[in-house]
Structure formats: structure tokens, C-alpha cells
């Protein structure tokens, strides 16, 4: 199950919100301009090639690319983005297998979205973010990159992302009654 944790950007130990409720997650991320949705996952694809993954999810990928145009579509396995950055284009991530945390730094808060298979995140251009797949990253995502935005990003100092709980710590901190993550 998807988990959203929110902290003030200057107090990584002070949790403002922690929820697995999809409605609350959707509403909270929408405040940031981030889309969150759940797509059905068609089962595991061990050893699948990029072409096979894209073929299986072609209808959903086509829906994203025809609605807003696109720059590129690819499949990434266990990619890691430990440094905070902002991209000049919108980017969608659909989780096919595994889990990872996407950290979104908006305003004075950090929103950590622990994503699972079936999760779709639509991240707007210039949103400061980083991500962590843990000590053994094995997640597979379909990435849709949309055309670059002409708006200039705001200049800010990056956070010390290592001050915030990472994937392994967030997973370990889950209550024992919560379902196990597929990593």
C-alpha cells in the first residue's frame, strides 16, 4: 500500500502527516500539483525487456502521451536519484514492480511518497525532488517525459536529503499490522 509522510523541510524528525488512505494521498499531492492515481497491474514480469513492459502497458502509456504530448517513454529499473533536483519538464512514473520513495519538496514541506506497483505519480516541471529505492533497489517504472517547460525554476538551496528518513527506514518504521512491501 502507498504511504505518504509529510515533514517540515527544516524538521525531518517532525511528522505532520502519515497516511495510507488513497483519498487523502490524492488530495494532499493535488495541493502540490502532483497527480496520484492507481492503475491495475497485470502481474509480475520477471526478466521482461523494455519492449515487453511497454507492450503490456501500451494502452495506459498511450493515454498519457496523447493527452499531453510527450518527449520520451522508457522503462527504468532500480534507478536512484539521491540528490535533490528539479527537471524542466513534467514527468510521470508508473510503478510496475517493486517499491521506492519519491520525495517532493514543495514550499516549506517534504512529501515522501512510498510507491508500490500500480502507483502513478505525475510530477510537474520544476518540482524539487529526489528518490530512494533502498539498499537493494529493484523497482521497475515506466517513465513518460513530457516536453520541457519554458518557465524558469526558482533558485533555492537544495536540502540535505540524507537528513530525511530513507526508503529502508520508512519501511522499517511501518507498524507490524501494515501489509508487507513488495521490494
ABEGO torsion letter per residue (X at the ends): XBBBBBBBAABAABBABBBABAAAAAAAAAAAGBBBBBBBBAEBBBGBBAAAAAAAAAAAAAAAAAAAEBABBBBBBGBBBABBBBBABBBBBBBABEBBBBBBBBEABBBBBBBBBGBBBBBBBGBBBBBBAEABBABBBBBBBBBBBABBBBBBBBBBAAABBBAAAAAAABBAABBBBBX
